[in-house]
């Protein structure tokens, strides 16, 4: 099994000063850590400075989105090759906030997954059902559709760099209720089976949605949870470190 990934999604937060201050505290605190793969995902404007700050450390860098084309007349967009150029190792694709607020579709997600793979970067592919889909019991169909569509026509080589993040929409953010570990693990098992059917290999699958210091140990110990994807609890270095330390103690 690969090293569990614990990724912090900073969403639309942090000035340059705040972003670099967080990693400056994080680097010495996790030096020597080889239990988990630590990934931070700042806003575009902080990527360069954070890349410089974490250079030589064991922290990896993710962008929160990209455009599907490498270059051209696409005012306001940022492409995967440029994210590689700035020092990213991963790009988050298909986060539910992008699907819900910015019109991201299974089709655009698939195009972006291809663009990220083409640039030689890893994809953190986000999927998850809404509350309505859970309540009308269509979540399995939704999750399977999201996985199959997103991974369509990827080559074996490109598939090697995909990590799935299962983030039930109803579990994310201030109004979110964390999934129980039993619920999350059951969905993750189904997602992994679907991805294996498409890709022919076991794909790592993270859980995200109201992860906090209290629930992280139970979640990370589930057989189908290969890591955690954290929003609010990773925005302060103390919260993120607390989770890293607690997880390292049980894996
Ligand atoms: P929260 O941890 O704040 O619920 O956010 C999760 C998330 O969206 C990570 O991508």
Boltz pocket constraint, residues with backbone or C-beta under 6 A from the ligand:
constraints:
  - pocket:
      binder: B
      contacts: [[A, 9], [A, 95], [A, 167], [A, 171], [A, 172], [A, 173], [A, 174], [A, 176], [A, 208], [A, 209], [A, 210], [A, 211], [A, 229], [A, 230], [A, 231], [A, 232], [A, 233]]
      max_distance: 6.0
